[in-house]
């Protein structure tokens, strides 16, 4: 009541502002008369339309783009029209007072002849009142039908027929023999107003509303769960949700966790909810499997397809995944305004009402009733997997088949509906009497309270009531697996559970204190010694140990794919290639001649340019071409291997455990015990850690290079810091987490079967995604990746070296005789010049 009074006072305050500026009506009237007298003498006559929307909202952006594109398309088709409608946009910032101020500014300064806007019921009332005073049509297509809006003669509304929709949902209930229902709706004027026709039809058809859950926009997961637990306790299995997308994204994952999305339940979404859905997230979409929804029907035509493609391109990719219903209505309204401006300039309102009955829009046949552009046909949607499936239509009081050949008031004409849990059997409105009143057996569940990873297990005990509550991945898996067997769960905290020995004591308590505990649930690893006195279920987590390391962010990572010796060998062969080619070409090829400095430069540049096949020098000899071809073949092999190795290093960043590197793990954990005992981890230096933060700090500061722990723990760490750490490898040395039962308990086999079913249907993976907050983990591999070495390519370098030697031998052998004689003469000349004076006879000796 207080909330209603607050809204009433707020509305009266707005009305006071409106009345205090009543001169707007006179100003606008004079503006219209002046516009008729002083028309601009030009080719086209401008007609200004005012658009008032919240530009920070997605719907505001969608509507603006749709109207702009629709007008462009209209005048492209009707280029002979003498009028041109132009849209002037103002931002309402989602506030009714600012919407009013923006509309007044458009009327006074821009002399707009129609106002389009009103994204809430209060905004629509304010604009309708202003339009009535100024005698200017006001069009809204984002608010529900309301009796308070019918008194405004200048107000036109585009919306779906809520009365027809309510009749369709009620008919669905009568066909399925549902006489009791729960309503979940948003605590907001717009949502409450649009829900009234449905409430009225329920009352007229003796369908009892057992519980109404009012959910505020700011409601969090805890608040939603509270409502859902209340609904579950009532035993009502049929729920109608009349909520926005953001609230739906919370409701359905929570309902799934509470077992309210399983066989025997039914969920109905109203058209206002379905029409506003834009980009339901992965988890919510998956959790909505089996939901039925009424959705305003938009025929799939070629025109709609083409317009949608262009409309999406006008927006940022992250802004939209599908075209909204309001965007389609905005397109049709823009066409109606453009037609009205052409045919009825003096009485634009009459032109709008007349034009909307004479053409077909993207939304189909436009029907106008009591100044309402009504969408009266609804498509019935069945949510399957992550998509939608049409099962039929509701139109003119009848269900219609998908091929539109048959209609009936019976749901028999609809295609088979897949309900939550994958069942095709129509759910019962209530739990069967014997089922709801049967006494459940109590199961005493021991849970480790010292767990410091809340995603896996979080245990809290109410200090006032003493009741212990538990949540987390382990709890959800257990509750889902035990639910079919009709047990009431009582959680009992085990106060000390910090290390391997504490968990041994916890498991032994199930054996030693059978009168106190029936089962232990948590991050309890399956081991051979524990299995001697208790029974474990199948593991519900990945098995084994994982090694995690900090990601390498070095600026020199591009050199890591090859060892230093290989880099030096490649450089040497580049130089050798240039030298061999220079030696063969220098006598006949001018490109390799010149000064010594020039020749050395040419030799080096030619050798290194072969890396990118960019050598400019023309080769004259076949032998030099042979040398280059062989080396280019080698370069191709080297570069392809380098690229592959670098890609592996930069994406997976596999590393090898070396004997001198430190490995960290939790002290007194199963990982510590296995690391010491298993030969896989022999050699490195080990360091025990006591807290999860020690992991992070030690990896960041380089105290340790690797962390070894069980796979679920490592996944949590990598999920929390995906940009800093990654999983190097895994070893199947542990058996994963399992639930602990007393020896010989028949529940072991039953729960194990449920776990196997959850794994097969990928629901186990979905639960992990939900709690770990990540759809997929970093890829892991068992093979380490060593840098490429000279030894790896020894065969390649041997072939290249032999080829070079062969070319040089062939080049040196075929010297002709003249060349050999020239060399000999050159040698003799040098010898004569150097030693001739020493061996020539003395003149004195000759005289004797």
C-alpha positions in Angstrom: 0.0 0.0 0.0 2.8 2.4 0.9 4.5 1.6 -2.5 1.3 2.4 -4.3 0.8 5.7 -2.4 4.4 6.6 -3.3 3.8 6.1 -7.0 0.5 8.1 -6.8 2.2 11.0 -5.1 5.0 10.8 -7.7 2.5 10.9 -10.5 0.6 13.9 -8.9 3.9 15.8 -8.7 4.5 15.2 -12.4 1.0 16.3 -13.2 1.6 19.5 -11.3 4.6 20.2 -13.5 2.5 19.5 -16.6 -0.3 21.9 -15.5 2.1 24.6 -14.6 3.4 24.7 -18.1 0.0 24.4 -19.8 1.1 27.2 -22.2 2.7 24.4 -24.3 -0.7 23.6 -25.8 -1.1 27.2 -27.1 2.5 27.4 -28.3 2.1 24.1 -30.2 -1.2 25.1 -31.7 0.3 28.3 -33.0 3.2 26.4 -34.4 0.9 24.1 -36.4 -1.0 27.1 -37.8 2.2 28.9 -38.7 3.5 25.7 -40.3 0.4 25.6 -42.6 0.8 29.2 -43.6 4.6 29.4 -44.0 5.5 26.2 -45.8 9.0 26.0 -47.1 9.1 26.2 -50.8 11.2 23.2 -51.6 11.0 19.8 -53.2 10.1 18.0 -50.0 8.0 19.0 -47.0 9.7 18.0 -43.7 7.5 16.4 -40.9 9.4 16.2 -37.6 8.8 13.2 -35.3 10.1 13.2 -31.7 11.6 10.0 -30.3 12.1 9.9 -26.5 13.9 6.8 -25.3 16.6 5.8 -22.8 19.6 5.7 -25.0 21.7 3.8 -22.4 19.3 0.8 -22.7 19.6 -1.8 -25.4 15.9 -1.4 -26.3 16.4 2.3 -26.8 19.2 1.7 -29.3 17.3 -1.0 -31.1 14.2 1.2 -31.6 16.2 4.2 -32.8 18.0 2.1 -35.4 14.8 0.4 -36.5 12.9 3.7 -37.1 15.9 5.3 -38.9 16.3 2.3 -41.2 12.6 1.9 -41.8 12.2 5.5 -42.9 15.1 5.1 -45.3 13.6 2.0 -46.8 10.2 3.6 -47.1 11.4 6.6 -49.1 13.6 4.4 -51.2 10.4 2.6 -52.3 8.2 5.7 -52.3 10.6 8.3 -53.7 7.7 10.2 -55.3 6.2 11.3 -52.0 6.3 15.0 -51.3 6.8 14.7 -47.6 9.8 13.4 -45.7 9.5 12.3 -42.0 12.6 13.0 -40.0 13.2 11.7 -36.4 14.7 13.9 -33.7 15.9 11.9 -30.7 16.1 12.8 -27.1 17.4 10.8 -24.2 15.0 10.1 -21.3 17.8 8.5 -19.2 15.1 6.1 -18.0 13.4 8.8 -15.8 9.8 10.0 -16.3 10.6 13.6 -15.4 13.5 13.7 -17.9 11.3 12.1 -20.5 8.7 14.8 -19.9 11.4 17.5 -20.2 12.8 16.0 -23.4 9.3 15.8 -24.9 8.5 19.4 -24.0 11.8 20.5 -25.6 10.9 18.7 -28.8 7.4 20.3 -28.9 8.7 23.8 -28.2 12.0 24.0 -30.1 11.5 21.5 -32.9 7.8 21.7 -33.4 7.5 17.9 -33.7 4.1 16.6 -34.8 4.2 13.2 -33.2 5.9 11.9 -30.1 7.2 8.3 -30.0 8.4 6.8 -26.7 7.5 5.8 -23.2 9.5 2.7 -22.1 7.6 2.4 -18.8 4.0 2.8 -17.7 4.7 6.0 -15.8 6.6 7.5 -18.8 3.7 6.5 -21.1 1.2 8.2 -18.8 3.3 11.4 -18.6 3.7 11.6 -22.4 0.1 10.7 -23.0 -1.0 13.6 -20.7 1.4 16.0 -22.5 0.1 14.8 -25.9 -3.5 15.4 -24.8 -2.7 18.9 -23.7 -0.7 19.8 -26.9 -3.1 17.8 -29.2 -0.1 15.8 -30.6 -0.3 12.0 -31.1 1.8 10.0 -28.8 2.8 6.5 -29.8 4.2 3.9 -27.4 5.1 0.2 -28.0 7.0 -0.8 -24.9 4.4 -0.7 -22.2 1.5 -3.1 -21.4 -2.1 -2.3 -22.0 -3.6 -0.3 -19.1 -7.1 1.0 -18.4 -5.5 4.3 -17.3 -4.3 4.9 -20.8 -7.6 4.4 -22.6 -8.9 7.9 -21.6 -6.2 9.6 -23.7 -7.6 10.2 -27.2 -4.2 11.2 -28.7 -2.4 8.1 -27.3 -1.7 5.1 -29.6 -0.2 1.9 -28.4 1.5 -0.9 -30.2 1.5 -4.1 -28.1 0.5 -7.7 -27.9 -3.0 -8.6 -26.9 -2.6 -9.4 -23.2 -6.2 -10.5 -22.9 -5.9 -13.0 -25.8 -2.6 -14.3 -24.3 -4.3 -14.7 -20.9 -7.1 -16.7 -22.5 -4.5 -18.9 -24.3 -2.6 -19.7 -21.1 -5.9 -20.4 -19.3 -7.1 -22.7 -22.0 -3.7 -24.5 -21.8 -4.3 -25.0 -18.1 -7.9 -26.3 -18.6 -6.7 -28.8 -21.3 -4.0 -30.1 -18.9 -6.3 -30.2 -15.9 -4.2 -27.8 -13.9 -6.3 -26.1 -11.2 -3.5 -24.7 -9.1 -0.6 -22.5 -10.0 2.2 -20.3 -8.6 2.8 -16.8 -10.1 6.3 -15.3 -10.1 6.4 -11.7 -11.2 8.5 -8.6 -10.9 7.5 -6.1 -8.2 7.1 -3.2 -10.7 4.2 -1.2 -12.0 4.6 -2.3 -15.6 4.9 -6.0 -14.8 2.0 -5.9 -12.3 -0.3 -4.1 -14.7 0.4 -6.5 -17.6 -0.2 -9.5 -15.3 -3.8 -8.4 -14.3 -5.5 -9.9 -17.4 -4.0 -13.3 -16.6 -5.0 -13.1 -13.0 -8.5 -12.2 -14.0 -8.8 -15.2 -16.4 -7.5 -17.6 -13.8 -10.1 -16.4 -11.3 -12.9 -16.7 -13.9 -11.8 -20.3 -14.7 -11.5 -21.4 -11.1 -7.7 -21.8 -11.3 -6.4 -21.2 -7.8 -3.3 -19.0 -7.4 -1.6 -20.8 -4.5 1.3 -18.4 -4.1 2.4 -15.1 -5.6 6.2 -14.5 -5.5 7.0 -10.8 -5.9 10.6 -10.4 -7.1 12.3 -7.1 -7.1 14.7 -6.0 -9.9 17.5 -6.0 -7.3 16.7 -9.5 -6.1 19.8 -11.7 -5.9 20.3 -15.5 -5.9 19.6 -15.8 -2.2 16.3 -14.0 -2.5 15.2 -16.1 -5.5 16.2 -19.3 -3.7 14.0 -18.3 -0.7 11.0 -17.9 -2.9 11.7 -21.2 -4.8 12.0 -23.1 -1.5 8.7 -21.8 -0.4 7.1 -22.9 -3.7 8.7 -26.3 -3.4 7.4 -26.7 0.2 3.9 -26.1 -1.0 4.1 -29.0 -3.4 3.0 -26.9 -6.4 4.7 -28.0 -9.6 3.1 -25.6 -12.1 4.7 -22.1 -12.2 4.0 -19.1 -14.5 6.9 -16.7 -14.7 6.2 -13.1 -15.7 9.7 -11.6 -15.3 12.5 -9.9 -17.2 15.5 -11.6 -18.8 17.8 -10.6 -16.0 15.6 -12.2 -13.4 14.9 -15.3 -15.5 18.7 -15.8 -15.8 18.7 -16.2 -12.0 15.5 -18.1 -11.5 16.0 -21.1 -13.8 19.6 -22.1 -12.7 18.4 -21.8 -9.1 15.3 -23.9 -9.8 17.5 -26.6 -11.5 19.7 -26.8 -8.4 16.6 -27.2 -6.2 15.3 -30.0 -8.4 12.4 -27.9 -9.8 13.4 -28.4 -13.4 13.0 -32.2 -13.3 10.3 -34.5 -14.5 6.9 -33.6 -13.1 7.3 -29.9 -13.2 6.0 -27.3 -15.7 7.1 -23.7 -16.3 5.2 -21.2 -18.4 6.7 -17.9 -19.6 4.4 -15.0 -20.6 4.8 -13.1 -23.9 6.1 -10.0 -22.2 9.0 -12.2 -20.8 9.7 -14.0 -24.1 9.5 -10.9 -26.2 12.1 -9.2 -24.1 14.6 -12.0 -24.1 17.6 -10.9 -26.1 20.7 -12.9 -25.1 19.9 -15.5 -22.4 23.2 -16.7 -21.0 24.6 -20.2 -21.5 23.8 -21.4 -18.0 20.2 -20.0 -17.9 19.4 -21.2 -21.4 20.6 -24.7 -20.5 18.6 -24.7 -17.3 15.4 -23.6 -19.1 15.0 -26.9 -21.0 11.4 -27.9 -21.1 10.0 -24.4 -20.4 6.9 -23.3 -22.4 6.5 -19.7 -23.5 4.0 -17.6 -25.4 5.7 -15.3 -27.8 4.3 -12.5 -30.1 4.3 -14.1 -33.6 6.4 -12.4 -36.3 6.1 -14.2 -39.6 9.4 -15.3 -41.1 9.4 -13.4 -44.5 12.2 -12.5 -46.9 11.6 -8.8 -46.1 12.1 -9.5 -42.3 15.3 -11.5 -43.0 16.9 -8.8 -45.2 15.9 -6.1 -42.7 17.3 -8.1 -39.8 20.6 -8.6 -41.5 21.0 -4.9 -42.1 19.7 -4.0 -38.7 22.3 -6.2 -37.0 25.1 -4.7 -39.0 24.1 -1.2 -37.8 24.8 -2.3 -34.2 27.9 -3.6 -32.4 28.3 -7.4 -32.5 28.2 -7.6 -28.7 25.0 -5.6 -28.5 22.6 -8.0 -30.1 22.0 -11.6 -30.9 18.5 -11.4 -32.2 16.0 -8.8 -33.3 13.5 -7.8 -30.6 9.8 -7.6 -31.0 9.8 -3.9 -30.2 12.3 -3.3 -33.1 9.8 -4.9 -35.5 7.0 -2.8 -34.2 9.1 0.3 -34.4 9.7 -0.4 -38.1 6.0 -0.8 -38.8 5.1 2.4 -36.8 7.7 4.3 -38.8 6.1 3.2 -42.1 2.6 4.1 -40.7 3.9 7.6 -39.8 5.4 8.1 -43.2 2.2 7.1 -44.9 0.1 9.3 -42.6 2.3 12.3 -43.2 1.7 12.0 -46.9 -2.1 11.5 -46.9 -3.3 13.5 -43.9 -1.1 16.5 -43.1 -3.8 18.5 -41.2 -5.1 15.6 -39.0 -2.0 13.4 -38.5 -3.8 11.3 -35.8 -6.5 10.3 -38.2 -3.9 9.6 -40.9 -2.0 7.3 -38.6 -5.1 5.3 -37.6 -6.2 5.1 -41.2 -2.8 4.1 -42.6 -2.3 1.3 -40.1 -5.3 -0.6 -41.4 -4.2 -0.5 -45.1 -0.8 -2.1 -45.2 1.1 -5.2 -44.0 4.2 -4.7 -41.9 7.1 -6.9 -40.9 4.9 -8.0 -37.9 2.3 -9.3 -40.3 -1.3 -8.0 -40.7 -1.7 -4.9 -38.6 -5.0 -4.8 -36.7 -6.1 -1.6 -34.8 -8.6 -1.7 -32.0 -9.4 1.3 -29.7 -6.2 3.2 -30.8 -4.2 0.0 -30.1 -2.0 -1.6 -32.8 -2.5 -5.1 -31.6 -0.4 -8.3 -32.1 -3.1 -10.9 -31.6 -1.3 -14.1 -32.7 1.1 -15.9 -30.4 3.7 -18.6 -31.1 4.0 -21.3 -28.5 7.7 -22.0 -27.9 9.2 -25.1 -26.2 12.7 -24.6 -24.9 14.9 -27.5 -25.9 18.6 -27.7 -25.1 20.0 -24.2 -25.8 17.4 -23.4 -28.5 13.7 -22.9 -29.1 11.2 -25.2 -30.8 7.8 -24.1 -32.1 5.0 -26.4 -31.2 2.1 -24.4 -32.5 0.2 -21.1 -32.3 -2.6 -19.4 -30.4 -4.8 -17.1 -32.4 -8.4 -15.9 -32.2 -9.3 -18.2 -29.3 -7.9 -21.4 -30.8 -4.7 -23.4 -30.9 -3.4 -23.7 -34.4 -1.0 -26.3 -35.9 2.3 -25.3 -37.2 1.2 -25.7 -40.8 -1.9 -23.6 -40.0 -4.3 -26.2 -41.5 -6.1 -27.1 -38.3 -7.3 -25.1 -35.3 -9.0 -26.2 -32.1 -9.5 -25.2 -28.5 -7.8 -28.5 -27.6 -4.0 -28.8 -27.2 -4.1 -32.0 -29.3 -3.3 -29.9 -32.4 0.0 -28.9 -30.8 3.1 -30.8 -31.4 4.5 -33.0 -28.6 5.8 -30.8 -25.8 9.1 -31.8 -24.1 8.6 -31.0 -20.4 11.4 -30.5 -17.9 13.4 -33.6 -17.3 12.9 -34.7 -20.9 9.5 -36.2 -20.3 6.5 -36.0 -22.7 4.0 -36.8 -19.9 1.9 -33.9 -18.8 2.9 -32.9 -15.3 0.5 -33.0 -12.3 -0.4 -29.7 -10.7 0.5 -31.0 -7.2 2.5 -33.8 -5.7 0.3 -36.8 -5.4 -1.2 -36.9 -1.9 0.5 -40.1 -0.9 3.8 -38.8 -2.2 3.5 -35.4 -0.5 2.5 -36.9 2.9 4.8 -39.9 2.9 7.4 -39.7 5.6 10.9 -39.3 4.2 13.7 -41.3 5.7 16.4 -39.2 7.3 20.0 -39.4 6.0 22.7 -38.1 8.3 25.3 -36.5 6.2 28.8 -35.7 7.5 30.4 -32.8 5.8 34.0 -31.4 6.4 33.5 -27.9 7.8 37.1 -26.8 7.4 37.1 -26.7 3.7 38.5 -23.4 2.3 37.3 -23.8 -1.3 33.6 -22.7 -1.2 33.1 -23.6 -4.9 33.5 -27.2 -3.9 32.0 -27.2 -0.5 30.8 -24.5 2.0 29.4 -25.3 5.4 27.6 -22.8 7.6 25.9 -23.4 11.0 23.2 -21.0 12.1 24.3 -19.7 15.6 20.6 -19.3 16.7 19.0 -22.4 15.4 22.0 -24.7 15.3 20.9 -25.9 11.8 23.8 -26.7 9.4 23.5 -25.8 5.7 25.9 -26.8 3.0 26.3 -25.7 -0.6 28.8 -26.1 -3.4 29.6 -28.4 -6.3 29.9 -31.5 -4.1 26.6 -30.8 -2.4 24.7 -30.2 -5.7 26.0 -33.5 -7.2 25.1 -35.4 -4.0 21.6 -33.9 -3.6 20.8 -34.5 -7.3 22.0 -38.1 -7.1 20.1 -38.9 -3.8 16.9 -37.1 -4.7 15.1 -40.0 -6.5 15.3 -42.1 -3.4 13.2 -39.8 -1.2 15.5 -39.0 1.7 15.5 -36.0 4.1 19.1 -34.8 4.5 20.5 -33.6 7.8 24.0 -32.1 7.5 26.4 -32.6 10.4 29.7 -30.6 10.3 33.0 -32.4 10.9 35.0 -29.5 12.5 38.6 -30.4 11.7 39.3 -31.3 8.1 42.5 -29.5 6.9 44.8 -32.3 5.7 45.1 -35.9 4.6 45.0 -37.4 8.1 41.9 -35.4 9.1 40.1 -36.7 6.0 41.1 -40.3 7.0 39.6 -39.7 10.4 36.4 -38.4 8.8 36.1 -41.5 6.6 36.8 -43.7 9.5 34.0 -42.0 11.5 31.5 -43.4 9.0 32.8 -46.9 9.9 33.3 -46.4 13.6 30.2 -44.3 14.5 27.4 -45.9 12.4 24.9 -44.7 14.9 25.7 -41.1 14.2 26.5 -40.8 10.5 25.2 -42.5 7.3 27.3 -40.8 4.6 30.2 -38.4 4.2 30.0 -35.8 1.4 32.7 -33.4 0.3 36.1 -33.3 -1.4 37.0 -36.8 -0.2 39.5 -38.6 -2.3 38.9 -42.3 -3.1 41.9 -44.3 -1.7 42.7 -47.9 -1.2 43.2 -47.8 2.5 40.0 -45.9 3.1 38.1 -48.4 1.0 39.0 -51.2 3.5 36.4 -49.9 6.0 33.9 -47.8 3.9 32.4 -48.0 0.5 32.8 -45.2 -2.1 30.5 -44.3 -5.0 31.8 -43.7 -8.5 34.0 -40.6 -8.7 32.1 -37.4 -9.6 35.2 -35.4 -10.5 38.2 -35.8 -12.9 40.7 -38.3 -11.6 44.4 -37.8 -11.1 47.0 -35.1 -10.3 47.6 -32.0 -12.3 50.7 -29.8 -12.7 50.2 -26.1 -12.9 52.7 -23.3 -13.7 52.8 -19.6 -14.2 52.4 -18.4 -17.8 55.7 -17.3 -19.4 55.4 -13.6 -20.3 59.0 -13.1 -21.3 59.7 -10.7 -24.3 62.2 -13.3 -25.7 59.7 -16.1 -26.0 60.2 -16.0 -29.8 63.7 -17.6 -29.4 62.5 -20.4 -27.2 61.4 -22.8 -30.0 65.1 -23.5 -30.9 68.2 -24.1 -28.8 71.2 -21.7 -29.0 73.3 -24.2 -30.9 70.6 -24.5 -33.6 70.3 -20.8 -34.0 74.1 -20.5 -34.5 74.1 -23.4 -36.9 71.3 -21.8 -39.0 73.2 -18.5 -39.1 76.4 -20.4 -40.2 74.6 -22.0 -43.0 73.1 -18.7 -44.2 76.7 -17.4 -44.4 77.9 -20.6 -46.0 75.2 -20.5 -48.7 76.2 -16.9 -49.6 79.9 -17.9 -49.7 79.4 -20.9 -52.0 77.2 -18.9 -54.4 79.7 -16.0 -54.4 82.5 -18.4 -55.2 80.7 -20.0 -58.1 79.3 -16.7 -59.6 82.1 -14.1 -59.0 84.0 -14.8 -62.3 81.1 -14.3 -64.7 78.4 -12.5 -62.7 78.8 -8.7 -62.3 76.4 -8.7 -59.4 79.1 -10.6 -57.3 82.0 -8.4 -58.4 83.4 -5.1 -57.3 85.4 -4.0 -54.3 86.1 -6.5 -51.5 83.6 -4.7 -49.2 80.9 -4.8 -51.8 81.5 -8.5 -52.5 81.4 -9.4 -48.8 78.1 -7.4 -48.4 76.6 -9.1 -51.4 77.6 -12.5 -50.1 76.0 -11.9 -46.7 72.9 -10.2 -48.0 72.3 -13.0 -50.5 72.6 -15.7 -47.9 70.3 -14.2 -45.4 67.7 -13.0 -48.0 67.0 -16.7 -48.9 65.1 -16.8 -45.6 62.3 -14.9 -47.2 63.2 -15.7 -50.8 64.0 -12.1 -51.5 67.5 -12.3 -53.1 67.8 -9.8 -56.0 71.0 -11.1 -57.6 70.5 -13.1 -60.8 72.3 -16.4 -60.9 74.2 -17.4 -64.0 75.5 -20.9 -63.1 73.3 -24.0 -62.7 75.5 -25.1 -59.8 74.7 -22.0 -57.8 71.0 -22.5 -58.6 71.3 -26.1 -57.3 72.9 -24.8 -54.0 70.1 -22.2 -53.5 67.3 -24.8 -54.2 68.7 -27.2 -51.7 69.1 -24.5 -49.0 65.6 -23.1 -49.6 64.2 -26.6 -49.1 66.0 -26.7 -45.8 64.7 -23.3 -44.9 61.1 -24.3 -45.6 61.5 -27.3 -43.2 63.1 -25.2 -40.5 60.6 -22.4 -40.7 57.6 -24.7 -40.6 58.9 -26.5 -37.6 59.7 -23.2 -35.9 56.2 -21.9 -36.5 54.6 -25.1 -35.2 56.8 -25.1 -32.1 56.2 -21.4 -31.4 52.5 -21.8 -31.7 52.6 -24.6 -29.2 54.7 -22.6 -26.8 52.5 -19.5 -27.0 49.1 -21.3 -26.9 49.6 -24.3 -24.7 53.0 -23.3 -23.3 54.0 -26.9 -22.4 57.1 -27.1 -20.3 59.3 -29.9 -19.1 60.0 -30.8 -15.5 63.7 -30.6 -14.9 65.7 -32.0 -12.1 66.7 -28.6 -10.6 63.3 -27.0 -10.5 61.1 -26.6 -7.4 57.7 -28.2 -7.1 55.1 -27.1 -4.5 52.1 -28.9 -3.0 50.0 -28.9 0.2 51.7 -30.3 3.2 50.1 -33.5 4.5 47.9 -33.9 1.4 47.4 -36.8 -0.9 49.3 -35.0 -3.6 52.3 -34.7 -1.2 52.2 -38.5 -0.4 51.9 -39.5 -4.1 54.7 -37.1 -5.2 57.1 -38.6 -2.8 56.1 -42.2 -3.6 55.7 -42.0 -7.4 58.7 -42.2 -9.8 57.1 -39.8 -12.2 58.0 -36.9 -9.9 61.4 -38.1 -8.8 64.2 -35.6 -9.1 62.8 -32.1 -8.5 63.1 -30.2 -5.2 59.8 -30.1 -3.2 58.3 -27.5 -1.0 55.3 -27.9 1.2 52.6 -25.1 1.3 50.0 -24.4 3.9 47.4 -22.2 2.1 45.9 -21.6 -1.3 47.4 -18.0 -1.3 50.8 -19.6 -0.8 50.3 -21.3 -4.2 49.7 -18.0 -5.9 52.4 -16.0 -4.3 55.1 -18.8 -4.7 54.3 -19.1 -8.5 54.3 -15.4 -9.0 57.6 -14.7 -7.3 59.3 -17.7 -8.7 59.9 -19.5 -5.4 58.4 -22.6 -7.0 57.9 -23.2 -10.7 55.2 -25.9 -10.5 52.2 -26.8 -8.3 51.1 -30.4 -8.0 47.6 -31.1 -6.7 44.4 -33.0 -7.5 42.7 -32.0 -10.7 39.6 -30.3 -9.1 41.7 -28.1 -6.9 44.0 -27.2 -9.9 41.0 -26.4 -12.0 39.7 -23.9 -9.4 43.1 -22.2 -9.3 43.3 -21.9 -13.1 39.7 -20.7 -13.3 40.3 -18.0 -10.8 43.5 -16.8 -12.6 43.1 -17.9 -16.2 45.5 -15.2 -17.5 48.3 -16.1 -15.1 48.4 -19.9 -14.7 47.8 -22.9 -16.9 47.7 -26.7 -16.6 51.0 -28.3 -17.8 50.0 -31.9 -17.6 48.0 -34.5 -15.7 48.8 -37.9 -14.3 46.1 -40.4 -13.4 47.5 -41.3 -10.0 44.4 -40.6 -7.8 40.8 -41.8 -8.2 38.9 -38.5 -7.8 36.3 -37.5 -5.2 33.6 -39.9 -4.1 30.8 -40.1 -1.6 31.5 -42.2 1.5 28.9 -44.8 2.7 28.9 -47.4 5.3 30.1 -50.8 4.2 27.4 -52.7 2.4 25.0 -49.8 2.0 22.6 -50.3 -0.9 22.7 -46.6 -1.6 26.3 -47.0 -3.0 25.1 -48.7 -6.1 22.0 -46.5 -6.5 24.0 -43.2 -6.2 26.8 -44.5 -8.4 24.2 -45.2 -11.1 22.8 -41.7 -10.8 26.4 -40.2 -11.0 27.0 -42.3 -14.2 23.7 -41.0 -15.6 24.7 -37.4 -14.8 28.0 -37.8 -16.5 26.5 -39.4 -19.6 23.9 -36.6 -20.0 26.6 -34.0 -19.4 24.7 -32.6 -16.4 27.7 -33.3 -14.2 29.7 -31.0 -16.5 27.0 -28.4 -16.4 27.2 -28.4 -12.6 30.9 -28.0 -12.7 30.6 -25.1 -15.1 28.1 -23.4 -12.8 30.3 -23.7 -9.7 33.6 -23.2 -11.3 32.3 -20.3 -13.3 34.0 -21.4 -16.5 32.7 -23.4 -19.5 36.0 -25.0 -20.4 39.3 -25.4 -18.8 42.7 -24.8 -20.3 43.7 -27.6 -22.5 46.1 -30.1 -21.0 48.4 -32.6 -22.6 50.7 -35.4 -21.4 53.5 -34.7 -23.8 56.1 -32.0 -23.0 57.6 -29.9 -25.8 61.4 -29.6 -26.0 63.1 -26.8 -28.0 64.3 -27.8 -31.5 68.0 -28.7 -31.5 70.8 -29.3 -34.0 70.4 -33.0 -33.3 66.8 -32.9 -34.5 67.8 -31.6 -37.9 71.2 -33.4 -38.2 70.0 -35.2 -41.3 68.8 -32.0 -43.0 72.1 -30.2 -42.3 74.1 -33.2 -43.5 72.2 -33.3 -46.8 72.7 -29.5 -47.2 76.4 -29.7 -46.4 77.0 -32.6 -48.8 75.1 -30.8 -51.5 77.3 -27.7 -51.0 80.5 -29.8 -51.2 79.3 -31.6 -54.3 78.6 -28.3 -56.0 82.1 -27.0 -55.2 83.8 -30.2 -56.4 81.9 -30.1 -59.7 82.8 -26.4 -60.1 86.5 -27.0 -59.6 87.0 -30.2 -61.7 86.1 -28.9 -65.3 88.8 -26.3 -65.6 90.0 -26.3 -69.1 93.6 -26.5 -70.2 93.9 -22.7 -70.8 92.8 -22.0 -67.3 95.3 -24.5 -65.9 98.1 -23.1 -68.1 97.2 -19.6 -67.1 97.5 -20.6 -63.5 100.8 -22.3 -64.2 102.1 -19.3 -66.1 101.0 -17.0 -63.3 102.8 -19.3 -60.8 106.0 -19.4 -62.9 105.9 -15.6 -63.3 105.6 -15.2 -59.6 108.5 -17.6 -59.0 110.7 -16.0 -61.5 110.0 -12.6 -60.1 110.6 -13.7 -56.6 113.6 -16.0 -57.0 114.9 -15.2 -60.5 117.7 -12.8 -59.3 119.0 -15.4 -56.9 119.6 -18.1 -59.5 120.8 -16.0 -62.5 124.7 -16.6 -63.3 127.1 -13.9 -62.2 129.0 -11.9 -65.1 132.3 -12.3 -63.5 132.0 -16.0 -63.5 131.2 -16.0 -67.2 134.3 -14.0 -68.1 136.5 -16.5 -66.5 
